[in-house]
Amino acid sequence: MTETIAASKSERAYAWLGERIASREFGPGYRLVLGDIARELDMSVVPVREAIRRLEAEGVVTYERNVGARVALADPNEYVYAMQTLGVLEGAAMALAAAHIAPDALDEAERLNRRMHGLLERFDPHQFTVLNERFHTTLFEACPNPHILDLVERGWRRLNNLRDSTFAFVPTRASESVEEHTEILRLVRECAPPAEIENAARQHRWRTMNAYLENRHPATSPTTRSTR
């Protein structure tokens, strides 16, 4: 019974910290003080420490001797690795989810994409990013494989430190992203072969990564080129 209570508190601390890191209330470099967090959540430091260890394993938090735990700083190379990996995983998740997505979920994804299109004229990169995550989640959350789903969700969390700045850094990518969303929705609605949906989702992710690389190093070829 005691172990169950401890695990429940650890989950609550994990969710609480994850939400504040995702919203950037706790931004890159923010120091996570065990005692302060424990008092805020009215629990001991033990479940808080466990939650921080989980976030550290996911790359969201770093730990330095004599400094303690901090929200991970944005690393462009880690961003590229995460995007490459997420492209593969999310593509697989969407392909597996396609046959299980309810019609109302597809309608919701379409509404989200229209809202993203509406932001293009007076571009708000933060709001665009929030809607973008909701769009993607709507399409992959029906994935029946819990292991793949867990890896995709971890991948999104790893991107939290850089994702807010991605579309701000390459704003022209936003309109292309909306068009690609429309194509992915078409494939799902028309019950296209899973391999075709997987490729479209993977290339969609990698094109954003390549746009980032091209703007960061215009003379350098991106590490992953679209095959479509």
Secondary structure, 3 states (H helix, E strand, C coil): CHHHHHHHHHHHHHHHHHHHHHCCCCCCCCEECHHHHHHHHCCCHHHHHHHHHHHHHCCCEEEECCCEEEECCCCHHHHHHHHHHHHHHHHHHHHHHHHHCCHHHHHHHHHHHHHHHHCCCCCCHHHHHHHHHHHHHHHHCCCCCHHHHHHHHHHHHHCHHHHHHHHHHCCHHHHHHHHHHHHHHHHHHCCCCHHHHHHHHHHHHHHHHHHHHHHHCCCCCCCCCCCC
